[in-house]
Amino acid sequence: MMTAALVFAFASFAIGLLVTLWRIIVGPDPADRILALDTMVINVIAMILLYGIWRGSHVYFEAALLIALVGFVSTVAYCRFILRGDIIE
């Protein structure tokens, strides 16, 4: 039963990744692309966590935490670049 739930979750997040990739490509303005990129990071984190559950390893949880930190910082930096044209003041 757990395997079926993991397969369903992987498929759901894969569809979410495809939809956000489409929004990054087609997005009408930079704000849509930033939000899609942030959503894509969250979907990747969820898939890494699901893979860690499937493999039964704690290493993937630590990797997901590091990706979450980098994703947050990159989203903030990209937003500051779009708004001000400069990241570091």
C-alpha positions as CSV (number, residue, x, y, z in Angstrom):
1,M,0.0,0.0,0.0
2,M,2.9,2.4,0.8
3,T,4.4,1.8,-2.6
4,A,1.2,2.7,-4.4
5,A,0.9,5.9,-2.4
6,L,4.5,6.8,-3.2
7,V,4.0,6.2,-6.9
8,F,0.9,8.3,-6.9
9,A,2.7,11.1,-5.1
10,F,5.7,10.9,-7.5
11,A,3.3,11.2,-10.4
12,S,1.4,14.1,-8.9
13,F,4.6,16.1,-8.3
14,A,5.9,15.2,-11.7
15,I,2.8,16.7,-13.2
16,G,3.2,19.7,-11.0
17,L,6.8,20.1,-12.3
18,L,5.6,20.0,-15.9
19,V,2.9,22.6,-15.2
20,T,5.4,24.9,-13.5
21,L,7.9,24.4,-16.3
22,W,5.2,25.5,-18.8
23,R,4.6,28.6,-16.7
24,I,8.3,29.4,-16.7
25,I,8.4,29.1,-20.5
26,V,5.1,30.9,-21.3
27,G,4.9,33.3,-18.3
28,P,3.7,36.7,-19.5
29,D,5.9,38.7,-17.0
30,P,8.8,38.1,-14.7
31,A,6.7,37.8,-11.6
32,D,4.9,34.7,-13.0
33,R,8.3,33.2,-13.8
34,I,9.6,33.9,-10.3
35,L,6.6,32.3,-8.6
36,A,6.8,29.3,-11.0
37,L,10.5,28.9,-10.2
38,D,9.7,28.9,-6.4
39,T,6.9,26.4,-6.9
40,M,9.3,24.2,-8.9
41,V,11.8,24.3,-6.1
42,I,9.1,23.2,-3.7
43,N,8.0,20.4,-6.0
44,V,11.6,19.2,-6.3
45,I,12.0,19.2,-2.5
46,A,8.8,17.2,-2.1
47,M,10.1,14.6,-4.7
48,I,13.4,14.3,-2.9
49,L,11.6,13.8,0.4
50,L,9.4,11.1,-1.2
51,Y,12.5,9.4,-2.6
52,G,14.1,9.5,0.9
53,I,11.0,7.8,2.3
54,W,11.1,5.2,-0.5
55,R,14.8,4.4,0.1
56,G,14.6,4.7,3.9
57,S,17.6,7.0,4.1
58,H,18.0,10.2,6.1
59,V,20.5,11.7,3.8
60,Y,17.8,12.8,1.4
61,F,16.0,14.8,4.1
62,E,19.2,16.8,4.8
63,A,19.6,17.4,1.0
64,A,16.1,18.6,0.8
65,L,16.8,21.1,3.7
66,L,19.8,22.4,1.9
67,I,17.9,22.8,-1.4
68,A,15.1,24.6,0.5
69,L,17.6,27.1,1.9
70,V,19.2,27.7,-1.5
71,G,15.8,28.0,-3.2
72,F,14.6,30.6,-0.7
73,V,17.8,32.7,-1.1
74,S,17.7,32.5,-4.9
75,T,14.0,33.5,-5.0
76,V,14.7,36.5,-2.9
77,A,17.8,37.5,-4.9
78,Y,15.9,37.1,-8.2
79,C,13.1,39.3,-6.9
80,R,15.5,42.0,-5.7
81,F,17.2,41.9,-9.1
82,I,13.9,42.3,-11.0
83,L,12.7,45.1,-8.7
84,R,15.9,47.1,-8.3
85,G,18.3,45.9,-11.0
86,D,20.9,45.2,-8.3
87,I,21.2,42.4,-5.8
88,I,23.8,43.8,-3.5
89,E,23.4,47.4,-2.3
